[in-house]
Amino acid sequence: MSNTLPPLPYAYNALEPYINEQIMTLHHTKHHQTYVNALNAAEAAYAKASTPKERIALQAALKFNGGGHINHSLFWKNLAPSAAAGKGNGGVLKDGPLKSAIEQVWGSLDALKKEFNTATLGIQGSGWGWLGYNTQTKRLEIATTPNQDPLLSLVPIIGVDIWEHAFYLQYLNVKPDYLNAIWNVINFEEAEARLVEASGNSKL
Amino acid sequence: MLSFAARNALKPNVCRAFAASARQVRGIQTASLPPLPYAYDALEPHISGEIMKLHHQKHHQTYVNGLNAAEEAYSKTTSVKEQIALQAAIKFNGGGHINHSLFWKNLAPANEDGGKLVDGPLKQAIERDFGSVEALKKQFNATTAAIQGSGWGWLGFNSGNKKLEVVTTSNQDPLISHVPIIGVDIWEHAFYLQYKNVKPDYLNAIWNVINFKEAEKRLVEASK
């Protein structure tokens, strides 16, 4: 079955002023679309491969484009128009399992943001910052993945794209400004739904 | 005999000089941002002045600052564990400094022969190893566009087999396996403001400002 570009759950300008319309349009219709197209091509080639050597030769394309498709699909859903701009619930963390889980590990949402941003800024190249759920320890953790590697060691709760295409047109080289801004459009409701699903119950 | 005030006024300079000379003794010199060999808008229309300015004054400067901080910390380490912990910062920032320093020099404005490859050892080597300059550009661009993430495309001289080869490095890894002849930055900051997601357009355009004279110098030096 062919992979397809999932529609954006909001208008291209809905995350303004934190992520502008030009970035959202290019990011969704060009970058993510390219991962989808290339993933389909890699999967078609893989289906035709008849030796382990051929299959192994295709692994990089599957990982890169499959990861790109997975990561961006999660990304669009963990963003939402901001409450600060009066457009939605983006940026609002209500009382509940997610808030409790965050406070359990970091003490406060602000402390999480600080550590998350520091970790994500430390990526040497392209990649993603993640808030993830560790199913062994039953705790939230911060993690990063390079390039388009999907998050495998934890259940993704919130992902933030730190490839330059995700912010450069608006924030230029000033990554910290982008990372501070994006918290205004983080969809904590979606994040909580992922956490509840991952932890198997609504009480942590 | 100096007054208390005068002695205290001298202290920071004496300390800095001592620290600097201590690092000199250990063979460490402070890195600094090399000036651009041309004006920021000199590579237009192929690479915009806006990109060149940010790229040089912000991105490269940050690698220089990061490298100096990492080397400063390294000079203070007392265990191999601490040294290893600093390796990533030295590789990333040191590589960024090396790569960008090479990059500015292997670019040139059209009115300084950017994009012009005259007969000589470089042209001969390209035709020998790729068939033609057009064939090199095609292979170079395809290989560089295919990097999965950030990185650099290189025309490199293989000292083993004495051939020119197209290779890539990821992130800010410096080219070590070959002698760098031409480097092209394919990090998104190198082109995005002007070319957006259309990497092939950037890669086609940049050949108009490649400094083949500098590239030839590097090849001649490497072939000795």
Interface residues (C-beta under 8 A of the other chain):
Chain A: L26 K30 H31 T34 A60 F64 Q124 G125 S126 G127 P146 N147 Q148 W163 E164 H165 Y168 L169 L172 N173
Chain B: L54 K58 H59 T62 A88 F92 Q148 G149 S150 G151 S170 N171 Q172 W187 E188 H189 Y192 L193 K196 N197
